[in-house]
Amino acid sequence: MAEISAKLVKDLRERTGAGMMDCKKALAENNGDIEKATEWLRQKGIASAGKKAGRVAAEGLVDAYIHTGGRIGVLVEVNCETDFVAKRDEFRELVRNIAMQIAACPNVEFISTSEISEDVVAREKAIEMGREDLDGKPEQLKEKIVDGRIKKRLEELCLLPQPFIRDQSKTVEELIKESIAKIGENIQVRRFQRFVLGEGIEKQASNFAEEVAAQTGNK
């Protein structure tokens, strides 16, 4: 595989307007060929999505999804640029898919890793540094292993890096970028809340035999 230099990534970003990580992935997928990488980004709608990312998205939709059985519910706000797009079936379908994705991901707390505070990162690092399987390893190697684990853990906490439940070959972020290219407007997930029935309620432990005895008067 060809080495992907910072200059090559920079050149592709300037050419397409796509994000750094998308450019690195495109170049890696195409063995460092910038022309093929450009085509790859355009085919996935990422190039045009990058150019629209800075535009204000203040319209959109708040949607609710209740999972079968009524034990899990989601509220999500997804923004676009115009009320016209907010009413389109393609946009509404995207919002519904995002709500279903959140319902299916019990660990997701944030939209992207950029939202995660330094306190959370420090907490996760302290947990990983204290794991027994790192005992005796050189400090430099330990730091490298921990950095990799933290990166994976932070992505597990975020919505955008998750594999899309209806097509595991793409992430939620890639799904949104494809929609941006198709619809022609910037689209952003602004906020969400996931509800689980009974979450946070301390349930009283009971002895089933004692309950039966009490109800039948044989205590």
C-alpha positions as CSV (number, residue, x, y, z in Angstrom):
1,M,0.0,0.0,0.0
2,A,1.3,3.5,-0.9
3,E,2.3,5.8,1.9
4,I,-0.3,8.5,2.5
5,S,1.6,11.7,3.1
6,A,0.1,14.8,4.8
7,K,0.7,16.8,1.6
8,L,-1.3,14.3,-0.4
9,V,-4.2,14.5,2.1
10,K,-4.0,18.3,2.0
11,D,-4.1,18.4,-1.8
12,L,-7.2,16.1,-1.9
13,R,-8.9,18.3,0.8
14,E,-8.3,21.4,-1.3
15,R,-9.5,19.7,-4.4
16,T,-12.7,18.2,-2.9
17,G,-13.6,20.1,0.3
18,A,-13.9,16.8,2.1
19,G,-12.7,16.3,5.7
20,M,-9.2,15.1,6.6
21,M,-10.3,11.6,7.7
22,D,-12.5,11.1,4.6
23,C,-9.5,12.1,2.4
24,K,-7.1,9.8,4.2
25,K,-9.6,6.9,3.8
26,A,-10.2,7.7,0.1
27,L,-6.4,7.7,-0.5
28,A,-5.9,4.5,1.4
29,E,-8.8,2.8,-0.5
30,N,-7.2,3.9,-3.8
31,N,-3.5,3.2,-3.1
32,G,-2.6,6.9,-2.9
33,D,-4.0,7.7,-6.4
34,I,-5.4,11.2,-6.0
35,E,-7.6,11.1,-9.1
36,K,-9.2,7.8,-8.1
37,A,-9.6,9.1,-4.5
38,T,-11.4,12.1,-5.9
39,E,-13.8,9.9,-7.9
40,W,-14.3,7.7,-4.8
41,L,-15.3,10.7,-2.7
42,R,-17.6,12.0,-5.4
43,Q,-19.3,8.6,-5.8
44,K,-20.0,8.5,-2.1
45,G,-21.2,12.1,-2.1
46,I,-18.5,13.1,0.4
47,A,-16.8,15.7,-1.8
48,S,-19.9,17.9,-2.2
49,A,-21.0,17.2,1.4
50,G,-17.7,18.7,2.6
51,K,-18.3,22.0,0.7
52,K,-21.8,22.3,2.3
53,A,-20.7,21.5,5.9
54,G,-20.2,25.2,6.9
55,R,-23.6,26.4,5.7
56,V,-26.2,27.3,8.4
57,A,-28.8,24.6,9.0
58,A,-31.6,26.0,11.1
59,E,-34.6,24.2,9.7
60,G,-35.3,20.5,9.9
61,L,-37.4,18.0,11.9
62,V,-37.8,16.7,15.5
63,D,-38.9,13.1,15.3
64,A,-39.8,10.4,17.8
65,Y,-39.3,6.7,17.5
66,I,-40.7,4.1,19.9
67,H,-39.3,0.6,19.6
68,T,-41.6,-2.4,19.5
69,G,-43.0,-3.1,22.9
70,G,-42.7,0.5,24.1
71,R,-39.6,-0.1,26.2
72,I,-37.2,2.2,24.3
73,G,-38.0,5.6,22.9
74,V,-35.9,8.2,21.0
75,L,-36.3,12.0,20.4
76,V,-33.9,13.4,17.8
77,E,-33.5,16.8,16.1
78,V,-32.0,16.8,12.6
79,N,-31.4,20.1,10.9
80,C,-31.3,21.1,7.2
81,E,-31.2,24.5,5.5
82,T,-34.8,25.0,4.3
83,D,-38.3,24.2,5.3
84,F,-38.8,22.8,1.7
85,V,-36.2,20.1,2.3
86,A,-37.5,19.4,5.8
87,K,-40.8,18.3,4.2
88,R,-39.2,16.0,1.6
89,D,-39.7,12.2,2.0
90,E,-35.9,11.6,1.6
91,F,-35.1,13.9,4.6
92,R,-37.9,12.4,6.7
93,E,-36.7,8.9,6.0
94,L,-33.1,9.9,7.0
95,V,-34.4,11.3,10.3
96,R,-36.3,8.2,11.0
97,N,-33.3,6.0,10.2
98,I,-31.2,8.1,12.6
99,A,-33.8,7.8,15.3
100,M,-33.9,4.0,14.8
101,Q,-30.1,3.9,14.9
102,I,-30.0,5.7,18.3
103,A,-32.6,3.2,19.7
104,A,-30.4,0.3,18.6
105,C,-27.2,1.8,20.2
106,P,-27.4,1.6,24.0
107,N,-23.9,3.0,24.5
108,V,-24.2,6.1,22.4
109,E,-24.2,9.4,24.4
110,F,-22.7,11.9,22.0
111,I,-23.1,12.9,18.3
112,S,-19.4,13.0,17.5
113,T,-16.0,12.7,19.3
114,S,-15.6,16.5,19.1
115,E,-18.4,16.8,21.8
116,I,-16.6,14.7,24.3
117,S,-15.1,16.7,27.2
118,E,-11.5,16.4,28.3
119,D,-12.8,15.1,31.7
120,V,-14.5,12.1,30.0
121,V,-11.3,11.4,28.0
122,A,-9.2,11.6,31.2
123,R,-11.6,9.3,33.0
124,E,-11.4,6.7,30.2
125,K,-7.6,6.9,30.1
126,A,-7.4,6.4,33.9
127,I,-9.6,3.2,33.5
128,E,-7.5,1.8,30.7
129,M,-4.1,2.6,32.3
130,G,-5.2,0.6,35.3
131,R,-6.1,-2.6,33.5
132,E,-4.1,-5.7,34.6
133,D,-3.2,-6.8,31.1
134,L,-0.9,-3.7,30.8
135,D,1.2,-4.6,33.9
136,G,4.9,-5.0,33.2
137,K,4.7,-3.5,29.7
138,P,7.1,-0.6,28.8
139,E,5.5,2.8,29.4
140,Q,5.8,3.9,25.8
141,L,4.0,0.7,24.6
142,K,1.4,1.1,27.3
143,E,0.6,4.6,26.1
144,K,0.3,3.4,22.5
145,I,-2.1,0.6,23.5
146,V,-4.2,2.9,25.7
147,D,-4.5,5.6,23.0
148,G,-5.8,2.9,20.6
149,R,-8.3,1.6,23.2
150,I,-9.5,5.1,24.1
151,K,-10.0,6.0,20.4
152,K,-12.1,2.9,20.0
153,R,-14.0,3.6,23.2
154,L,-14.8,7.2,22.3
155,E,-16.1,6.1,18.9
156,E,-18.4,3.6,20.7
157,L,-19.9,6.5,22.6
158,C,-20.7,8.5,19.5
159,L,-23.4,8.3,16.9
160,L,-21.6,9.3,13.7
161,P,-18.9,6.6,13.7
162,Q,-21.5,3.8,14.2
163,P,-22.1,1.3,11.4
164,F,-25.5,2.0,9.9
165,I,-27.9,-0.7,11.1
166,R,-29.5,-1.2,7.7
167,D,-26.2,-1.2,5.8
168,Q,-23.1,-2.2,7.8
169,S,-20.8,-1.2,5.0
170,K,-21.3,2.5,5.8
171,T,-21.3,4.6,8.9
172,V,-24.0,7.0,10.1
173,E,-21.8,9.9,9.1
174,E,-21.4,8.5,5.6
175,L,-25.2,7.9,5.4
176,I,-25.7,11.6,6.2
177,K,-23.1,12.8,3.7
178,E,-24.7,10.7,1.0
179,S,-28.0,12.4,1.8
180,I,-26.3,15.9,1.7
181,A,-25.1,15.1,-1.8
182,K,-28.5,13.8,-2.9
183,I,-30.6,16.6,-1.3
184,G,-28.2,19.4,-1.9
185,E,-28.3,21.0,1.6
186,N,-26.2,20.8,4.7
187,I,-27.6,18.3,7.2
188,Q,-26.6,18.1,10.9
189,V,-27.8,16.0,13.8
190,R,-28.2,18.6,16.5
191,R,-29.3,16.7,19.6
192,F,-31.0,13.5,20.7
193,Q,-32.3,11.8,23.9
194,R,-32.7,8.0,24.4
195,F,-35.3,6.8,26.9
196,V,-35.3,3.2,28.4
197,L,-38.3,2.1,30.4
198,G,-37.4,2.0,34.2
199,E,-33.9,3.4,33.7
200,G,-32.6,5.0,36.9
201,I,-35.3,3.5,39.1
202,E,-33.9,1.4,41.9
203,K,-35.9,-1.8,41.9
204,Q,-36.5,-3.5,45.3
205,A,-35.1,-6.9,45.5
206,S,-37.5,-9.6,46.7
207,N,-37.6,-13.2,47.5
208,F,-40.2,-14.9,45.3
209,A,-41.0,-17.7,47.9
210,E,-41.6,-15.1,50.6
211,E,-43.9,-13.2,48.3
212,V,-46.0,-16.3,47.6
213,A,-46.2,-17.2,51.3
214,A,-47.2,-13.6,52.2
215,Q,-50.0,-13.6,49.6
216,T,-51.4,-17.0,50.7
217,G,-51.2,-16.2,54.4
218,N,-48.6,-18.9,55.1
219,K,-45.8,-16.7,56.2
